[in-house]
Amino acid sequence: LERSRVPNSQPSLIVVPKSLMFNWVQEIQRFTPELSYVEYTGLQRAELRDELAKTNIVLTTYGTLRRDVVQLRDVQFDYAVLDEAQTIKNAMSQVAKACRLVKAEYRLALSGTPIENHATDLWSIMEFLLPGYLGSLPRFKRLYGGGSKEHPDDGQTGALKRLISPFLLRRTKDQVLKELPEKT
């Protein structure tokens, strides 16, 4: 909290796997040193709750959000960002439910693998991003199969692609190949 808060803004929430917390702290310090942030994790996090509204970025883990959803669901965030969003691929999991309870003006999901096993993985992420946009889960399964990515449904894949494409920003390996390190 040593940095000044940008005036007239709500905090933004970034939810990451525990293994990426250190990396996100480094990136915040490197690219947005003018923004204040709180690492909302660990045993002392309850002491930080009063500070959340006074900071620009609340950085937490999926596990912490799941455990503290009752306290965090009442905080109004500007942005809610999920890194490695495939973590919420199981729509019935406690962590997916907790993420959907977050109140945010804007929502972003970052994932290299939005569909790992079934089309319903995508439904769960989209339900966080745009609640209700793809209909209920049973309706989604009925329309798009919910089957594995290796075994497409009965031709509805194209319709689903058209439905979600306005909300996807995608880079292929060819587009970032020059940025990747040499194979070792």
Contacts in CASP RR format, 6 or more apart in sequence:
PFRMAT RR
TARGET T0000
AUTHOR 0000-0000-0000
METHOD contacts of the structure
MODEL  1
LERSRVPNSQPSLIVVPKSLMFNWVQEIQRFTPELSYVEYTGLQRAELRD
ELAKTNIVLTTYGTLRRDVVQLRDVQFDYAVLDEAQTIKNAMSQVAKACR
LVKAEYRLALSGTPIENHATDLWSIMEFLLPGYLGSLPRFKRLYGGGSKE
HPDDGQTGALKRLISPFLLRRTKDQVLKELPEKT
1 36 0 8 1.000
1 38 0 8 1.000
1 51 0 8 1.000
1 54 0 8 1.000
1 55 0 8 1.000
2 36 0 8 1.000
3 33 0 8 1.000
3 34 0 8 1.000
3 35 0 8 1.000
3 36 0 8 1.000
3 37 0 8 1.000
3 56 0 8 1.000
4 34 0 8 1.000
4 36 0 8 1.000
5 35 0 8 1.000
5 36 0 8 1.000
5 54 0 8 1.000
5 55 0 8 1.000
5 56 0 8 1.000
6 34 0 8 1.000
6 35 0 8 1.000
6 56 0 8 1.000
9 56 0 8 1.000
9 78 0 8 1.000
10 53 0 8 1.000
10 76 0 8 1.000
10 77 0 8 1.000
10 78 0 8 1.000
10 105 0 8 1.000
11 52 0 8 1.000
11 53 0 8 1.000
11 55 0 8 1.000
11 56 0 8 1.000
11 57 0 8 1.000
11 58 0 8 1.000
11 75 0 8 1.000
11 77 0 8 1.000
11 78 0 8 1.000
12 56 0 8 1.000
12 57 0 8 1.000
12 58 0 8 1.000
12 77 0 8 1.000
12 78 0 8 1.000
12 79 0 8 1.000
12 80 0 8 1.000
12 81 0 8 1.000
12 104 0 8 1.000
13 57 0 8 1.000
13 58 0 8 1.000
13 60 0 8 1.000
13 72 0 8 1.000
13 75 0 8 1.000
13 77 0 8 1.000
13 79 0 8 1.000
13 80 0 8 1.000
13 81 0 8 1.000
13 102 0 8 1.000
13 104 0 8 1.000
14 24 0 8 1.000
14 57 0 8 1.000
14 58 0 8 1.000
14 59 0 8 1.000
14 60 0 8 1.000
14 81 0 8 1.000
14 83 0 8 1.000
15 60 0 8 1.000
15 61 0 8 1.000
15 62 0 8 1.000
15 65 0 8 1.000
15 80 0 8 1.000
15 81 0 8 1.000
15 82 0 8 1.000
15 83 0 8 1.000
15 99 0 8 1.000
16 24 0 8 1.000
16 59 0 8 1.000
16 60 0 8 1.000
16 61 0 8 1.000
16 62 0 8 1.000
16 83 0 8 1.000
16 84 0 8 1.000
17 61 0 8 1.000
17 62 0 8 1.000
17 83 0 8 1.000
17 84 0 8 1.000
17 87 0 8 1.000
18 41 0 8 1.000
18 61 0 8 1.000
18 62 0 8 1.000
18 63 0 8 1.000
20 83 0 8 1.000
20 84 0 8 1.000
21 39 0 8 1.000
21 41 0 8 1.000
21 59 0 8 1.000
21 61 0 8 1.000
24 59 0 8 1.000
24 83 0 8 1.000
25 37 0 8 1.000
25 39 0 8 1.000
25 59 0 8 1.000
28 35 0 8 1.000
28 37 0 8 1.000
28 57 0 8 1.000
28 59 0 8 1.000
32 56 0 8 1.000
32 57 0 8 1.000
35 56 0 8 1.000
35 57 0 8 1.000
36 54 0 8 1.000
36 55 0 8 1.000
36 56 0 8 1.000
36 57 0 8 1.000
37 55 0 8 1.000
37 56 0 8 1.000
37 57 0 8 1.000
37 58 0 8 1.000
37 59 0 8 1.000
38 48 0 8 1.000
38 51 0 8 1.000
38 52 0 8 1.000
38 55 0 8 1.000
38 57 0 8 1.000
38 58 0 8 1.000
38 59 0 8 1.000
39 59 0 8 1.000
39 60 0 8 1.000
40 48 0 8 1.000
40 52 0 8 1.000
40 58 0 8 1.000
40 59 0 8 1.000
40 60 0 8 1.000
40 64 0 8 1.000
40 68 0 8 1.000
41 59 0 8 1.000
41 60 0 8 1.000
41 61 0 8 1.000
41 64 0 8 1.000
42 64 0 8 1.000
45 64 0 8 1.000
45 68 0 8 1.000
49 71 0 8 1.000
52 58 0 8 1.000
52 75 0 8 1.000
53 75 0 8 1.000
58 75 0 8 1.000
58 77 0 8 1.000
60 68 0 8 1.000
60 72 0 8 1.000
62 87 0 8 1.000
62 88 0 8 1.000
62 95 0 8 1.000
62 99 0 8 1.000
63 95 0 8 1.000
65 72 0 8 1.000
65 95 0 8 1.000
65 98 0 8 1.000
65 99 0 8 1.000
65 102 0 8 1.000
66 94 0 8 1.000
66 95 0 8 1.000
66 98 0 8 1.000
69 97 0 8 1.000
69 98 0 8 1.000
69 101 0 8 1.000
72 102 0 8 1.000
73 98 0 8 1.000
73 101 0 8 1.000
73 102 0 8 1.000
73 103 0 8 1.000
74 103 0 8 1.000
75 103 0 8 1.000
76 103 0 8 1.000
76 104 0 8 1.000
76 105 0 8 1.000
77 102 0 8 1.000
77 103 0 8 1.000
77 104 0 8 1.000
77 105 0 8 1.000
78 104 0 8 1.000
78 105 0 8 1.000
78 106 0 8 1.000
79 104 0 8 1.000
79 105 0 8 1.000
79 106 0 8 1.000
79 107 0 8 1.000
79 108 0 8 1.000
80 99 0 8 1.000
80 102 0 8 1.000
80 104 0 8 1.000
80 106 0 8 1.000
80 107 0 8 1.000
80 108 0 8 1.000
81 107 0 8 1.000
81 108 0 8 1.000
81 109 0 8 1.000
81 110 0 8 1.000
82 88 0 8 1.000
82 99 0 8 1.000
82 107 0 8 1.000
82 108 0 8 1.000
82 109 0 8 1.000
82 110 0 8 1.000
82 111 0 8 1.000
82 125 0 8 1.000
82 128 0 8 1.000
83 110 0 8 1.000
84 110 0 8 1.000
84 111 0 8 1.000
85 109 0 8 1.000
85 110 0 8 1.000
85 111 0 8 1.000
85 114 0 8 1.000
85 125 0 8 1.000
85 128 0 8 1.000
86 111 0 8 1.000
86 112 0 8 1.000
86 113 0 8 1.000
86 114 0 8 1.000
86 116 0 8 1.000
86 121 0 8 1.000
86 125 0 8 1.000
87 95 0 8 1.000
88 95 0 8 1.000
88 96 0 8 1.000
88 99 0 8 1.000
88 124 0 8 1.000
88 125 0 8 1.000
88 128 0 8 1.000
89 96 0 8 1.000
89 116 0 8 1.000
89 117 0 8 1.000
89 120 0 8 1.000
89 121 0 8 1.000
89 124 0 8 1.000
89 125 0 8 1.000
90 96 0 8 1.000
90 121 0 8 1.000
90 124 0 8 1.000
91 120 0 8 1.000
91 123 0 8 1.000
91 124 0 8 1.000
91 127 0 8 1.000
91 137 0 8 1.000
96 124 0 8 1.000
96 128 0 8 1.000
99 128 0 8 1.000
100 127 0 8 1.000
100 128 0 8 1.000
100 131 0 8 1.000
107 128 0 8 1.000
107 129 0 8 1.000
107 130 0 8 1.000
108 129 0 8 1.000
109 125 0 8 1.000
109 128 0 8 1.000
109 129 0 8 1.000
111 125 0 8 1.000
114 121 0 8 1.000
114 122 0 8 1.000
114 125 0 8 1.000
115 121 0 8 1.000
115 122 0 8 1.000
115 149 0 8 1.000
116 149 0 8 1.000
117 148 0 8 1.000
117 149 0 8 1.000
118 146 0 8 1.000
118 147 0 8 1.000
118 148 0 8 1.000
118 149 0 8 1.000
119 140 0 8 1.000
119 144 0 8 1.000
119 145 0 8 1.000
119 146 0 8 1.000
119 147 0 8 1.000
119 149 0 8 1.000
119 153 0 8 1.000
119 160 0 8 1.000
120 137 0 8 1.000
120 140 0 8 1.000
120 141 0 8 1.000
120 146 0 8 1.000
120 147 0 8 1.000
122 160 0 8 1.000
122 164 0 8 1.000
123 134 0 8 1.000
123 137 0 8 1.000
123 140 0 8 1.000
123 146 0 8 1.000
126 133 0 8 1.000
126 134 0 8 1.000
126 164 0 8 1.000
126 167 0 8 1.000
127 133 0 8 1.000
127 134 0 8 1.000
127 137 0 8 1.000
129 167 0 8 1.000
130 167 0 8 1.000
134 140 0 8 1.000
134 163 0 8 1.000
134 164 0 8 1.000
140 146 0 8 1.000
143 156 0 8 1.000
143 159 0 8 1.000
143 160 0 8 1.000
144 153 0 8 1.000
144 156 0 8 1.000
144 157 0 8 1.000
144 159 0 8 1.000
144 160 0 8 1.000
145 153 0 8 1.000
145 154 0 8 1.000
145 156 0 8 1.000
146 153 0 8 1.000
147 153 0 8 1.000
173 180 0 8 1.000
END
